[in-house]
Amino acid sequence: MRTMAVKTQTRQQNHDLIEAVKRYIRQHIDEPLNRERLAAVADFSVPHLHRLFRDCMGESMGSYVRRLRLERAGRKLRLGAVNITEVALAAGYDSHTAFGKAFKQQFGLCPSDFRALNCQAATQLLLRSQAKKG
């Protein structure tokens, strides 16, 4: 019985630490984020954090960061950002092409087609993206 209580407590602590890492990522999304810094936030080794994050979130930390940045880029496009290259650079992509490929993989549309959607349709795509991984 005691072992189960310890496992539950550890599981809750791990969940809390993953939430702290997610919060740190959201607060520093405009900065370069490396695995070592994120592991330090949780006071875990890089491999241990990677394993726990994937188990908890269903995606790697890199995928999580990429998805958040692409969702933010989608919101900028929905709000009328005109220059897709500027949006791409702000999302951490070195080129319009790389951004376009990642964006299409995430949302099923290239950035210019996404930008052409009405606000409601664009919002629905953003919400679906968020709901996939929460």
N, C-alpha and C positions, 0 to 999 in steps of 0.2 A: 504494500500500500504506500509506504514512504517513497519507494522508487518512482511510482507514478506521480506523486506530488512534486518530486524533484524534476521529473521530465516536463511536467506541465509548467512549472516555474521557469525552467530553462527555455522552453518553447516561447513563453511570454516575453522573457528577457530578450531572446533573439529577435522576436517580432518587433519589440520596442527599438532595438538597435537598427534594424532594417528601416523602420520608420524614420529614425534619426538620419540615416544615410539618404533616404529619399528626400527628406526636408532639406538637407544640405545641398543635394543636387539641384532641387528647385530654386533654392536661394542663390546658387552660384552657376546657374545654367549658362550665363554669358561668358563664363571663364573656362579655360581649359580644365578638364576634370580627369585626373589620372587615378588609376586603381589604388596606388599607394596612399594617396591622400584620403580617398574614400574608406580604405581599410583602417586608417588611423582614426577616422571619425567614429568607427564602431569598435576600435581597439581589438581588431581581428587581424589575422594574417590575410594577405591578398587571396590565396586559394580558399581559405575558409569563408571569407566574405562572399567570394564569387559563388561558392556552392550554396550558402544560405540564401543569398539574394535570388538566385535562380529557383531554388526550392520554394521560396516565399512568393515571388513575383511571377514565376512562369516565363521569365525572360532574363537575359543577362543584363548586367549593369550598362554595358555599352548599348544594347538594344533599347533599354529604358531611356537613356540620355538622348539617343538619336530620335526616338519616338517623341519625347517631350519637345525637342528642338523643332521637329517637323510639325508638330501640332501648333506650336507658337508661330512658325512660319505660315501655316495655314490661316491662323487668326489674323496675321498681318495682311495676307492677301485678301481675306474676306473683308477686312476693314478698308481696303482700297489701296494698299501699297502698289505703286506703279512699277517700280524697278525690281524685277525678279532677281537680278544679280545681287542687288543690295540685300534682299531678303535671304538669298542663298549664303552670302558672306556672313550675315548676322546669325545664321543657323549653323555656322561652322564649316561650310563647304567652300572649297577652293575654286570651284567653277560652277557655272550655270548648269553644265551638262551633268555633273555628279549630283548636284542638288535635284535636278529634274528627274533623274533616274530613281533616286531615293524617295522623292516625293510621290512619284507615280506608283512605286512599290507599296508605299504606305496607304495612299488614298485611292489608287486606281485611275487617277487622272494626272496629266501633266500640270504644272503650276499655272500656265496660262488658261487652260480649260477650267481649272478650279476657280481661278479669279473671275472667270466669266459666269460662274453659277450665280443664281440669286442667293441672297443672304441665308434664306431658310435651308436650301439644299446644301450649301457649304457648311452651315452649322450642323446639319445632320451627319455629314461625313466626319466632321471633327468629333462629334459626340460618339459616333460608332468607333472611331479610333481609340478614344479614351476608355470606352466600355470594354474593349477587347482585353485590356490588361489592367485597367483601373489604376 
